[in-house]
Amino acid sequence: MKILVPVKRVVDYNVKIRVKADGTGIDLTNVKMSMNPFDEISVEQAIRLKEAGQATEIVAVSIGPEKSQETLRTALAMGADRAILIVTDAALEPITVAKLLKAVVDVEQPGLVIAGKQAIDDDCNQTGQMLAALMGWPQATFASKILVESGKATVTREVDGGLQTIRINLPAVVTTDLRLNEPRYASLPNIMKAKKKPLELKKPEDFSVSVAARLKVLKTVEPPPRKSGVKVKSVGELVANLRGAGVI
């Protein structure tokens, strides 16, 4: 079985986001970029399935600027076999990403697509679901456990107030949650080997997919600063303050 894993280049989760002075977006000047954390989990899960003998090949795919090759090399260093980069500098919406991924799936014919449930830059949580709809495939979102056997996948999903376990037929789309696994660090030998693994460059035009935006961001603003706290000398004073603020 071939597994396709989409990965995205995003601002590193340790970086404090800065909004441009004119409110047109995020300032990316000299900002550290890395693989989306949920996508790291997806790559790790694909590798574990291959190590268990349930997959024969892992293909990592990314859509973005040429610098996204660094992100794909990270996936290759972790254990992916080859990579595909669809090069574009456009700001892509989830539906566009899903259409491009569908075009790659049509060519690669994987038995399973494992994607991060969302990207930490836009938090849309839409691409995996849209891809499943476009493909007409079963889907299992927010996966915290995945078992693959006999052409089916048993997936434990994180839902409000508990867990839900479902069984779906393959091929399918699965999106990963935080508690699925702990991604491995790429070793130095594997980083060196990743430089020789195949990385194919494509363009959206190769798949006849338009990257024109349907939505327009009117303004980006930072959240208001939190007010400083105050110290109280007793429980009585705390209760009085809470009553004065209308909390109780």
Backbone torsions as a table, in degrees:
resi	resn	phi	psi	omega
1	MET	NA	135.2	175.6
2	LYS	-94.6	137.3	177.9
3	ILE	-115.5	130.5	176.4
4	LEU	-104.1	129.4	-177.8
5	VAL	-124.9	107.9	174.2
6	PRO	-74.5	137.2	176.9
7	VAL	-131.4	149.6	-176.6
8	LYS	-127.3	140.3	175.3
9	ARG	-87.1	119.2	-177.3
10	VAL	-133.1	169.9	173.1
11	VAL	-63.6	133.2	-178.7
12	ASP	-54.9	140.4	-174.2
13	TYR	-65.9	-15.7	178.3
14	ASN	-85.5	-9.2	-175.6
15	VAL	-86.0	136.4	175.2
16	LYS	-81.9	121.1	-176.1
17	ILE	-68.0	138.4	174.6
18	ARG	-117.3	131.5	178.3
19	VAL	-91.0	139.2	178.4
20	LYS	-60.7	148.9	-176.2
21	ALA	-60.2	-31.3	-178.9
22	ASP	-88.3	1.4	176.9
23	GLY	72.8	17.5	-177.2
24	THR	-87.2	-3.9	179.2
25	GLY	157.4	-161.9	-177.7
26	ILE	-92.7	138.0	177.5
27	ASP	-80.4	114.5	-177.9
28	LEU	-103.4	10.5	-179.0
29	THR	-65.2	122.9	177.8
30	ASN	54.4	34.1	-179.6
31	VAL	-99.5	135.6	178.4
32	LYS	-69.9	131.1	178.3
33	MET	-113.4	152.8	179.1
34	SER	-155.9	-179.2	178.0
35	MET	-74.1	138.8	176.0
36	ASN	-53.3	127.4	-175.2
37	PRO	-54.5	-39.0	178.9
38	PHE	-66.4	-30.1	177.9
39	ASP	-73.6	-33.2	173.8
40	GLU	-58.2	-41.7	178.2
41	ILE	-63.5	-38.7	179.0
42	SER	-64.5	-44.3	178.6
43	VAL	-61.3	-45.0	-180.0
44	GLU	-60.0	-42.3	-178.7
45	GLN	-66.6	-39.0	177.6
46	ALA	-62.4	-40.8	179.2
47	ILE	-64.4	-41.3	180.0
48	ARG	-64.5	-37.4	177.7
49	LEU	-66.1	-37.3	177.8
50	LYS	-68.4	-42.1	178.7
51	GLU	-63.0	-28.6	178.7
52	ALA	-83.8	2.1	178.4
53	GLY	81.2	13.5	-177.7
54	GLN	-99.1	-2.1	177.8
55	ALA	-141.9	149.1	-179.0
56	THR	-108.2	-24.4	-177.2
57	GLU	-151.0	142.6	177.3
58	ILE	-120.5	122.8	179.1
59	VAL	-114.2	119.8	176.6
60	ALA	-94.5	137.2	179.9
61	VAL	-133.2	138.7	178.0
62	SER	-135.1	155.1	179.4
63	ILE	-129.7	117.9	-177.2
64	GLY	165.2	-164.0	-179.0
65	PRO	-67.4	169.3	-177.5
66	GLU	-60.5	-26.6	178.9
67	LYS	-65.2	-13.1	177.5
68	SER	-67.0	-11.3	174.6
69	GLN	-59.1	-33.4	178.3
70	GLU	-61.4	-41.6	179.3
71	THR	-64.9	-42.1	179.0
72	LEU	-67.0	-35.8	177.1
73	ARG	-64.2	-33.4	175.5
74	THR	-63.7	-43.4	177.9
75	ALA	-63.5	-38.9	178.3
76	LEU	-66.7	-37.6	178.7
77	ALA	-68.2	-31.4	177.4
78	MET	-69.9	-31.6	179.1
79	GLY	149.4	-1.4	175.8
80	ALA	-65.9	152.6	-174.9
81	ASP	-88.6	-37.9	177.4
82	ARG	-154.8	171.2	-173.3
83	ALA	-141.6	155.0	176.8
84	ILE	-131.2	129.6	176.0
85	LEU	-118.5	122.2	172.5
86	ILE	-94.0	109.0	-170.4
87	VAL	-83.8	122.7	174.5
88	THR	-160.2	142.7	176.9
89	ASP	-98.4	3.2	-179.1
90	ALA	-72.8	150.5	173.6
91	ALA	-80.7	109.0	-170.3
92	LEU	-91.8	140.8	174.8
93	GLU	-92.5	157.4	-177.4
94	PRO	-53.4	-39.1	-178.4
95	ILE	-65.6	-35.6	178.2
96	THR	-68.4	-43.2	177.7
97	VAL	-60.6	-42.9	-179.7
98	ALA	-62.8	-39.6	179.3
99	LYS	-66.6	-40.3	177.9
100	LEU	-66.8	-40.6	177.5
101	LEU	-64.5	-38.3	177.0
102	LYS	-59.7	-41.2	179.6
103	ALA	-63.5	-39.2	177.3
104	VAL	-67.7	-41.8	178.7
105	VAL	-61.5	-39.8	179.3
106	ASP	-60.6	-34.7	-179.5
107	VAL	-80.7	-45.7	-172.7
108	GLU	-81.7	-27.2	180.0
109	GLN	53.3	56.2	178.1
110	PRO	-75.0	159.3	175.8
111	GLY	-88.4	-14.0	-177.9
112	LEU	-156.7	136.3	171.9
113	VAL	-112.4	121.4	177.2
114	ILE	-113.5	115.9	-176.5
115	ALA	-124.8	153.6	172.0
116	GLY	-65.9	145.9	-175.4
117	LYS	-65.4	-26.0	179.4
118	GLN	-164.4	161.9	173.5
119	ALA	-98.6	142.9	-174.3
120	ILE	-78.3	-3.0	178.2
121	ASP	-88.2	-41.3	179.9
122	ASP	-111.8	-16.4	177.2
123	ASP	55.2	32.5	-175.5
124	CYS	-72.5	-39.5	-178.3
125	ASN	55.3	51.1	-177.3
126	GLN	-131.5	-28.1	-168.1
127	THR	-62.2	-46.7	-179.2
128	GLY	-59.5	-44.7	-179.5
129	GLN	-65.2	-41.1	179.6
130	MET	-65.8	-39.5	179.0
131	LEU	-62.7	-44.4	178.5
132	ALA	-60.2	-40.2	-179.9
133	ALA	-66.5	-42.7	180.0
134	LEU	-65.3	-35.8	-179.5
135	MET	-82.1	-20.0	-173.7
136	GLY	72.3	30.0	-177.8
137	TRP	-101.1	155.9	170.3
138	PRO	-64.3	157.3	177.9
139	GLN	-140.4	150.8	174.8
140	ALA	-137.2	114.6	-174.7
141	THR	-103.1	160.7	176.3
142	PHE	55.7	46.5	-175.2
143	ALA	-73.9	131.0	173.2
144	SER	-112.1	-4.9	175.6
145	LYS	-159.6	136.2	-178.8
146	ILE	-133.2	126.7	173.6
147	LEU	-124.2	129.2	-178.9
148	VAL	-117.6	127.4	177.8
149	GLU	-163.3	141.5	173.4
150	SER	53.3	43.7	176.7
151	GLY	72.2	14.0	178.0
152	LYS	-132.5	158.4	175.8
153	ALA	-124.2	129.5	174.2
154	THR	-102.7	118.2	-172.0
155	VAL	-122.2	128.6	172.2
156	THR	-94.3	123.3	-175.6
157	ARG	-106.9	145.1	174.2
158	GLU	-90.1	118.6	179.8
159	VAL	-124.5	169.1	-179.6
160	ASP	-58.1	121.1	174.9
161	GLY	82.5	7.1	179.1
162	GLY	166.6	-154.0	-177.5
163	LEU	-125.7	149.7	176.6
164	GLN	-129.5	130.2	178.9
165	THR	-110.3	126.5	-179.2
166	ILE	-129.1	158.9	176.1
167	ARG	-122.0	128.7	-177.0
168	ILE	-127.5	152.9	176.0
169	ASN	-80.6	148.3	174.1
170	LEU	-96.1	148.7	3.5
171	PRO	-72.8	153.6	-176.3
172	ALA	-155.3	170.4	175.5
173	VAL	-115.1	128.4	177.4
174	VAL	-123.1	132.9	174.9
175	THR	-111.0	141.3	-168.2
176	THR	-99.6	145.4	174.9
177	ASP	-107.7	173.9	-172.7
178	LEU	-62.4	-35.5	-171.7
179	ARG	-88.7	11.3	-179.8
180	LEU	-68.8	-43.6	-179.3
181	ASN	-165.7	178.5	175.5
182	GLU	-114.0	109.3	-176.9
183	PRO	-59.8	143.5	179.7
184	ARG	-80.7	159.8	172.0
185	TYR	-90.0	140.4	178.6
186	ALA	-75.0	130.1	178.5
187	SER	-77.1	159.3	-179.9
188	LEU	-59.2	-45.1	177.2
189	PRO	-58.8	-39.2	179.8
190	ASN	-70.1	-32.0	175.7
191	ILE	-64.4	-40.6	178.2
192	MET	-67.6	-40.6	178.9
193	LYS	-65.2	-33.7	-177.1
194	ALA	-62.4	-26.1	-179.4
195	LYS	-66.7	-21.5	-178.6
196	LYS	-100.8	-6.8	179.2
197	LYS	-74.4	147.9	-175.6
198	PRO	-67.1	134.4	175.8
199	LEU	-133.2	110.8	-174.8
200	GLU	-95.2	133.9	179.2
201	LEU	-101.6	130.7	177.8
202	LYS	-130.0	172.3	174.6
203	LYS	-128.1	154.4	178.3
204	PRO	-55.4	-32.3	-179.5
205	GLU	-64.1	-27.0	178.6
206	ASP	-63.7	-22.1	-178.5
207	PHE	-110.8	7.1	179.3
208	SER	56.6	40.5	179.1
209	VAL	-114.8	127.3	177.8
210	SER	-81.2	137.4	178.6
211	VAL	-104.1	13.4	179.3
212	ALA	-62.7	136.9	-177.3
213	ALA	-74.2	141.0	174.1
214	ARG	-99.5	-22.5	-179.2
215	LEU	-113.1	153.5	178.0
216	LYS	-123.8	124.4	176.4
217	VAL	-78.5	117.8	-177.6
218	LEU	-78.5	-40.1	-176.8
219	LYS	-164.6	144.4	175.3
220	THR	-118.2	127.6	-178.5
221	VAL	-131.1	151.0	175.7
222	GLU	-78.5	152.1	176.8
223	PRO	-65.1	149.9	-179.9
224	PRO	-63.2	145.4	179.6
225	PRO	-64.6	144.6	179.2
226	ARG	-74.7	141.3	177.4
227	LYS	-72.8	145.8	-179.9
228	SER	-69.2	149.2	179.3
229	GLY	-82.9	171.4	177.7
230	VAL	-128.8	150.8	177.4
231	LYS	-96.1	139.9	177.6
232	VAL	-116.8	153.0	-175.0
233	LYS	-90.0	-17.3	-177.3
234	SER	-154.3	165.8	177.2
235	VAL	-64.1	-36.7	179.7
236	GLY	-60.8	-41.5	179.0
237	GLU	-66.9	-37.4	177.9
238	LEU	-62.4	-46.3	-179.9
239	VAL	-62.7	-40.6	180.0
240	ALA	-63.0	-41.2	178.9
241	ASN	-65.6	-40.9	179.4
242	LEU	-64.7	-38.7	177.2
243	ARG	-67.2	-38.2	178.8
244	GLY	-64.9	-30.6	179.2
245	ALA	-86.4	-1.2	178.8
246	GLY	78.1	15.3	179.3
247	VAL	-75.7	-38.9	178.6
248	ILE	-127.8	NA	NA
